[in-house]
Amino acid sequence: MKLIFIHGAGNTGLVWHYQTVYFDYADAISLPGHPKGEPCHSIEGYTDWLHKYVVDKGCSEPVLIGHSMGGAVAQMYALKYPGELKAIVLIGTGARLRVRPDFLNLLESGVNASSEWARSVIEPFYERVAAEVKEKVINKALEVGVAVQLNDFRCCDKFDIMDRVDQIVAPTLVICGSEDEMTPVKYSRYLADRIAGARLVIIEGGSHFVFMERPEKVNQAIEDFLRSL
């Protein structure tokens, strides 16, 4: 069973450090433009890129595990290619991912700003992550750059499948942190309520990057789900 981990906006596969150590048969991809190549300009564009990646790798019925924007990609993949998936795991995501206009404006104003400015914006999101992993993830996100961050959050802002999410037929696990403010628990409950047979796991004390903050609990939830397939 092949696991493919999909990162969120402006990040890289490096965010899945704890998962790729635990699941040593997994791929943690870096989407185009993160930092190599050109980014896609829609969730559907990233989905089609991922589909080509899966086909080129010869992966048969992979399990897609996506965080935030990566969760949007996993959902879109399940809608576009329903017969080509084993299952999906959705972490800290939603069927709609609206982004606060003031945050988009902040990123837009900082496209040409210094790396110190970019760090000041990015770093607070990772305050609960262990220092040795946090620094590596932040440095890689700085390499990706603010322009790609802005692009990705615009992709998220346009994403809305609230009226289609009940068409997902792949076995689904939904995970969220109880203190996630970017994609609150109600987003995960919506997914779990509307995807037939979906499981919901809420990790107490976790925030948006729950899989880095509480890796043991998240990995165990994923492993239990995989055993049930």
C-alpha positions in Angstrom: 0.0 0.0 0.0 1.6 3.3 -1.1 1.1 6.4 1.0 1.5 9.8 -0.6 1.7 12.8 1.8 0.7 16.2 0.3 1.8 19.4 2.1 -0.2 22.6 2.6 0.2 26.1 1.2 3.8 27.4 0.8 5.3 24.3 2.3 7.3 21.2 1.2 7.3 17.5 1.8 9.7 18.2 4.7 6.7 19.0 7.0 6.0 15.2 7.1 9.2 14.4 8.9 7.6 12.4 11.6 5.3 10.5 9.2 8.0 9.5 6.8 10.1 8.2 9.6 7.1 6.1 11.0 5.7 5.0 7.6 9.0 4.2 5.8 7.1 3.1 2.6 5.6 6.6 2.1 6.4 9.4 -0.3 6.2 13.0 1.0 6.0 15.0 -2.3 6.8 18.7 -2.8 4.4 20.2 -5.2 5.7 22.1 -8.3 7.1 25.5 -7.3 8.0 24.3 -3.8 10.6 25.4 -4.6 11.5 23.7 -7.9 9.5 24.5 -11.0 6.5 26.6 -11.5 3.5 26.5 -9.1 0.0 25.6 -10.3 -2.7 28.3 -10.0 -5.6 26.2 -8.8 -6.3 23.2 -6.6 -7.4 21.3 -9.7 -4.1 22.1 -11.4 -2.2 20.7 -8.4 -4.5 17.7 -8.5 -3.7 17.0 -12.2 0.0 17.3 -11.5 -0.3 14.8 -8.7 -2.3 12.4 -10.9 0.5 12.5 -13.4 3.0 11.9 -10.6 1.0 8.8 -9.4 0.7 7.4 -13.0 4.4 8.0 -13.8 5.4 6.3 -10.6 3.2 3.3 -11.3 1.4 3.6 -8.0 -1.7 1.4 -7.9 -4.5 2.7 -5.7 -2.5 5.0 -3.4 -3.6 6.4 -0.1 -3.5 10.2 -0.3 -2.8 12.0 3.0 -3.2 15.8 2.7 -2.9 18.7 5.1 -4.8 22.0 4.6 -4.3 22.8 0.8 -3.0 19.3 0.4 -6.3 18.0 1.9 -8.1 20.1 -0.8 -5.9 18.3 -3.4 -6.8 14.9 -2.0 -10.5 15.7 -2.0 -10.3 16.9 -5.6 -8.4 13.8 -6.6 -11.1 11.6 -5.0 -13.7 13.4 -7.1 -11.8 13.4 -10.4 -10.3 10.0 -10.2 -12.5 7.9 -7.8 -11.5 4.5 -9.1 -7.8 5.1 -8.7 -7.6 5.5 -5.0 -7.4 3.2 -2.0 -8.4 5.9 0.5 -7.8 9.5 1.6 -6.7 11.0 4.9 -7.7 14.7 5.4 -5.8 16.6 8.1 -6.6 20.2 9.1 -8.6 21.0 6.0 -12.1 21.6 4.7 -14.5 21.4 1.8 -14.1 25.2 1.5 -10.9 27.0 2.5 -11.6 30.7 2.5 -8.6 32.9 3.5 -8.9 36.1 5.5 -8.6 39.1 3.1 -6.2 40.9 5.5 -3.9 37.9 5.4 -3.9 37.8 1.6 -3.2 41.5 1.6 -0.3 41.0 4.0 1.3 38.4 1.8 0.8 40.6 -1.3 2.5 43.5 0.4 5.5 41.3 1.4 6.2 39.6 -2.0 9.4 41.6 -2.3 10.2 41.9 1.4 13.2 40.6 3.2 13.5 37.0 4.5 13.4 38.5 8.0 9.9 39.9 7.3 8.8 36.6 5.8 10.1 34.7 8.9 8.1 37.0 11.2 4.9 36.1 9.3 5.6 32.4 9.0 7.2 31.5 12.4 4.1 32.0 14.7 2.3 29.1 12.9 4.9 26.7 14.1 5.2 27.7 17.8 4.1 24.3 19.1 6.5 22.3 16.8 9.7 20.9 18.3 12.6 23.3 17.6 14.8 20.9 15.5 12.0 20.2 13.1 10.5 23.7 13.2 13.7 25.4 12.0 14.1 23.0 9.0 10.5 23.5 8.0 10.6 27.3 8.3 13.9 27.6 6.4 12.4 25.5 3.5 9.3 27.6 3.5 11.4 30.7 3.2 13.1 29.1 0.2 9.7 28.5 -1.4 9.1 32.2 -0.9 6.2 34.6 -0.3 5.0 34.8 -3.9 4.3 31.0 -3.9 2.7 31.3 -0.4 0.4 34.0 -1.8 -0.4 31.9 -4.9 -1.3 28.9 -2.8 -3.5 30.8 -0.4 -5.3 32.3 -3.4 -5.8 28.7 -4.6 -7.2 27.8 -1.2 -9.5 30.9 -1.2 -11.1 29.8 -4.5 -11.6 26.2 -3.4 -15.2 25.3 -2.6 -16.7 21.8 -3.0 -19.2 22.0 -0.2 -21.9 21.0 -2.6 -19.9 18.1 -4.0 -18.0 16.6 -1.1 -20.8 14.0 -0.5 -19.8 12.5 -3.9 -16.5 11.3 -2.5 -16.7 7.5 -2.2 -13.1 6.6 -1.1 -12.7 5.4 2.5 -11.9 8.6 4.4 -10.2 9.5 7.7 -10.5 13.1 8.9 -8.1 14.4 11.6 -8.0 17.8 13.2 -6.5 19.5 16.2 -9.0 20.6 18.9 -7.3 24.1 18.9 -7.0 24.6 15.1 -8.0 28.2 14.3 -7.2 28.2 10.6 -9.4 25.2 9.8 -11.6 24.8 12.9 -13.0 21.5 14.1 -16.4 22.4 12.5 -14.7 22.1 9.1 -13.6 18.5 9.9 -17.1 17.6 11.3 -18.6 18.9 8.0 -16.3 16.5 6.0 -17.0 13.6 8.3 -20.8 14.1 8.3 -21.0 14.3 4.5 -18.5 11.7 3.3 -20.2 8.3 3.7 -18.5 6.2 6.3 -15.8 8.7 7.1 -14.1 8.5 10.5 -13.3 11.6 12.5 -10.4 11.9 15.0 -9.9 15.1 17.0 -6.5 15.4 18.7 -6.8 17.3 21.9 -4.4 20.2 22.2 -3.3 20.2 18.6 -3.5 23.2 16.3 -3.2 23.5 12.5 0.0 21.6 12.3 -1.2 18.8 14.6 0.7 16.1 12.7 4.0 17.8 13.7 2.8 18.8 17.2 1.2 15.4 18.2 2.9 13.0 15.7 2.5 9.9 17.8 -1.3 10.3 18.1 -1.7 11.3 14.4 0.5 8.4 13.2 -1.5 5.9 15.4 -4.8 7.2 14.0 -3.5 6.8 10.4 -2.2 3.3 11.2 -5.5 2.2 12.7 -7.3 3.5 9.7 -4.9 1.7 7.2 -5.4 -1.6 9.1 -9.2 -1.3 8.6 -8.9 -1.0 4.8 
